[in-house]
Amino acid sequence: MNECAAPALAELLERETAIARLRSALAAGANLLVHAPAGMGKTALLRRGLPLAPRPLFCAGAAPAAIYGQALAALQALGDACVASLLAARGLQAADLPRLPSFSRRGWLEKALAGGRYCLVLDPAPRASAAFARQLTDLLRRTQTPLVCAAPADSSDYVGALISLFPFRENRLALLPLSPATARQFMQARLQQAGVSQAEAREVMRQLLPLAHGAPGRIEQFARLAAEARYRRPEGLKLHSLYLDVLMASAPAKGRKT
């Protein structure tokens, strides 16, 4: 893959093994927890690396109680015949889905998911109770639906009782930082795309690339901030707002193991 020819895909560089693991797990009907600190490319991997079958149903930032409704809305947006039939039979519209009682949403979702045609994607995964984890486990097992979750770490501190759905090492995928060479190429391409001058780009690279810790999301953020003219150094980088942004963005990655 050519980094310079396809900078829009740079966040997926060095992710070939991760993509293969992701697709292999879904082909086997297994659950997978993708974990890494913020900015490491979890969402990019899931949005661009998931196969077309089973079709992914994305639930973004949903609390456990809202997951069933989000999944139904995703099915309706995909034109799922079962959801369309259930709505028509009751004279309802798609906008009515969030107002259905919880047990109705769960029952509808089970009917629509039957047959293993979909996978449920929780990005990020909520911190769920043991009761919800059991309920979701039963639904996924009955419908033969694999689950993919994204989280900062493979710990119950982040996903609660959902951790029980990923019992083995094969069920967990850690995203690692980009190599120094790839991170440098990625940042150069992003700064060039953003229209940052060569002189300023060199200074941005010198000061900020080490603070990105190989995280493509942070590299994107730094390039965007530089393009917005928030990076200026007449009095020293530490006197400017970007430095504070950088410290806040990069601090969580320091010392955290994946």
C-alpha positions in Angstrom: 0.0 0.0 0.0 1.4 3.4 -0.9 1.1 5.9 1.9 1.6 9.0 -0.2 -0.8 7.9 -3.0 -3.6 7.1 -0.6 -3.3 9.3 2.5 -7.0 9.0 3.2 -6.3 5.4 4.1 -3.2 6.0 6.2 -5.0 5.3 9.5 -5.3 1.7 8.2 -1.7 1.3 7.4 0.0 -1.5 9.3 -3.6 -2.7 10.1 -3.6 -5.6 7.6 -3.2 -8.2 10.4 -5.9 -6.5 12.4 -8.3 -6.5 9.5 -7.6 -10.2 8.8 -8.3 -11.0 12.5 -11.5 -9.0 12.4 -12.8 -10.7 9.3 -11.8 -14.1 10.4 -13.6 -13.7 13.7 -16.8 -12.6 12.0 -16.6 -15.4 9.4 -16.4 -17.9 12.3 -19.4 -16.2 14.1 -17.1 -15.2 17.0 -17.3 -12.0 19.1 -14.3 -9.5 19.0 -13.3 -6.7 21.3 -11.1 -4.1 19.6 -9.2 -2.2 22.2 -6.6 0.7 22.2 -6.2 4.2 23.7 -8.1 7.0 22.1 -6.9 8.1 18.6 -5.4 4.7 17.7 -7.8 4.1 14.9 -10.5 1.8 16.3 -13.4 3.5 14.6 -11.5 3.7 11.3 -10.7 0.0 11.4 -14.4 -0.9 12.1 -15.8 1.5 9.5 -13.4 0.5 6.7 -12.3 -3.0 7.7 -15.6 -4.8 8.3 -16.7 -7.2 5.6 -20.0 -6.7 3.7 -21.3 -10.0 5.2 -22.5 -10.3 7.8 -23.7 -6.7 7.4 -22.6 -4.4 10.3 -25.2 -2.6 12.5 -23.4 0.4 14.1 -24.5 1.6 17.5 -22.5 4.7 18.4 -22.2 5.8 22.0 -25.5 4.2 23.0 -26.3 3.5 26.6 -27.3 -0.2 27.1 -31.0 0.7 27.2 -30.7 2.4 23.8 -28.8 -0.2 21.9 -31.8 -2.2 20.7 -33.5 1.0 19.4 -30.3 2.1 17.6 -29.9 -1.4 16.1 -33.5 -1.3 14.8 -32.9 2.1 13.3 -29.8 0.8 11.6 -31.8 -2.1 10.2 -34.6 0.2 9.0 -32.0 2.5 7.3 -30.6 -0.6 5.5 -34.1 -1.4 4.2 -34.5 -4.6 6.3 -37.8 -6.3 5.2 -38.6 -7.6 8.6 -38.4 -4.2 10.3 -40.4 -2.6 7.5 -43.1 -5.3 7.8 -43.3 -4.9 11.6 -43.7 -1.1 11.2 -46.3 -1.4 8.5 -48.4 -4.0 10.4 -48.7 -1.5 13.3 -49.1 1.6 11.3 -45.8 3.1 12.6 -43.0 5.1 11.1 -39.3 4.8 11.6 -39.4 7.8 14.0 -41.6 5.7 16.3 -38.9 3.1 16.9 -37.2 5.0 19.9 -40.6 5.3 21.6 -41.4 1.5 21.6 -41.2 -0.2 25.0 -37.9 -1.9 25.7 -39.3 -5.4 25.5 -40.9 -4.6 22.1 -37.6 -3.3 20.7 -35.8 -6.4 21.9 -38.4 -8.7 20.5 -38.4 -6.9 17.1 -34.6 -6.9 17.0 -34.6 -10.7 17.6 -36.9 -11.3 14.7 -34.9 -9.1 12.4 -31.6 -10.6 13.3 -32.6 -14.2 13.0 -30.4 -16.1 10.6 -27.0 -14.6 11.2 -27.2 -12.0 8.4 -25.9 -9.2 10.6 -23.2 -8.3 13.2 -23.8 -5.8 16.0 -21.1 -3.2 16.4 -20.9 -1.1 19.6 -18.5 1.8 19.1 -17.7 2.6 21.8 -19.0 -0.2 24.0 -21.1 0.8 27.0 -20.3 -0.1 30.5 -23.0 -2.7 30.9 -24.5 -4.4 33.9 -24.5 -8.2 34.4 -28.2 -8.4 33.7 -27.9 -6.6 30.4 -24.9 -8.7 29.4 -26.9 -11.9 29.9 -29.8 -10.5 28.0 -27.6 -9.5 25.1 -25.7 -12.7 25.1 -29.0 -14.7 24.9 -30.2 -12.6 22.0 -27.0 -12.9 20.0 -26.8 -16.6 20.6 -30.4 -17.2 19.5 -30.0 -15.1 16.3 -26.4 -16.3 15.5 -25.3 -12.7 15.5 -21.6 -11.9 16.3 -20.7 -8.8 18.4 -17.9 -6.4 17.8 -17.0 -3.8 20.4 -14.5 -1.0 20.6 -13.1 0.1 24.0 -10.0 1.9 25.4 -8.9 -1.3 27.1 -9.9 -5.0 27.4 -11.1 -4.4 31.0 -14.4 -4.5 32.8 -13.6 -1.0 34.0 -14.6 0.1 30.5 -17.1 -2.4 29.2 -18.5 -3.7 32.5 -20.1 -7.2 32.3 -19.8 -7.2 28.5 -16.2 -8.5 29.1 -17.8 -11.9 29.6 -18.6 -12.0 25.9 -14.9 -11.9 25.1 -13.5 -14.8 27.2 -10.4 -15.8 25.2 -7.4 -14.1 23.8 -8.7 -14.9 20.3 -11.7 -12.7 21.2 -9.6 -9.6 21.8 -7.6 -7.5 19.4 -5.2 -4.7 20.5 -4.4 -2.0 18.0 -0.8 -0.9 18.3 0.7 2.5 17.4 2.0 3.2 13.9 5.7 2.7 13.4 7.8 5.9 13.6 8.4 5.9 9.8 4.7 5.4 9.0 3.7 8.0 11.5 6.1 10.5 10.0 4.8 9.9 6.5 1.3 10.1 7.6 1.9 13.5 9.4 3.8 14.9 6.4 0.9 13.9 4.1 -1.7 15.4 6.4 0.1 18.7 6.8 0.6 19.0 3.1 -3.1 18.3 2.5 -4.0 21.0 5.1 -1.9 23.6 3.3 0.6 24.1 6.1 3.8 25.8 4.8 7.0 23.6 4.6 8.8 25.7 7.2 5.9 25.5 9.7 5.4 21.8 8.9 9.0 21.1 9.8 8.5 22.8 13.2 5.1 21.0 13.8 6.8 17.7 13.0 9.7 18.4 15.3 7.5 19.5 18.3 4.4 17.5 17.9 5.1 14.1 16.2 6.7 12.7 19.4 3.6 13.6 21.3 1.3 11.7 18.9 2.7 8.4 20.2 2.0 6.8 16.8 -1.8 7.4 17.1 -3.2 8.3 13.7 -6.2 10.1 15.3 -3.9 12.4 17.2 -1.8 13.1 14.1 -5.0 14.1 12.3 -5.9 16.4 15.2 -2.5 18.0 15.2 -2.5 18.6 11.5 -6.0 20.1 11.7 -5.0 22.5 14.5 -1.9 23.6 12.6 -4.0 24.3 9.5 -6.3 26.5 11.7 -3.4 28.8 12.5 -3.4 27.8 16.1 0.3 26.8 15.9 2.5 29.9 16.1 5.9 30.1 17.8 7.2 33.7 18.1 7.3 33.3 21.9 7.8 29.6 22.2 5.3 26.8 21.7 4.4 26.5 25.4 2.8 29.9 25.4 0.2 28.9 22.8 -3.1 27.1 23.0 -2.1 24.3 20.8 0.4 23.1 23.3 -2.3 22.7 25.9 -4.5 20.9 23.4 -1.5 18.6 22.6 -0.9 17.8 26.3 -4.5 17.0 27.0 -4.8 14.8 23.9 -1.5 12.9 24.4 -1.5 12.5 28.2 -3.9 9.5 28.3 -1.7 7.5 26.0 1.4 7.8 28.2 2.1 4.8 30.2 -1.0 3.0 29.1 -0.4 -0.5 27.8 -2.7 -2.2 25.3 
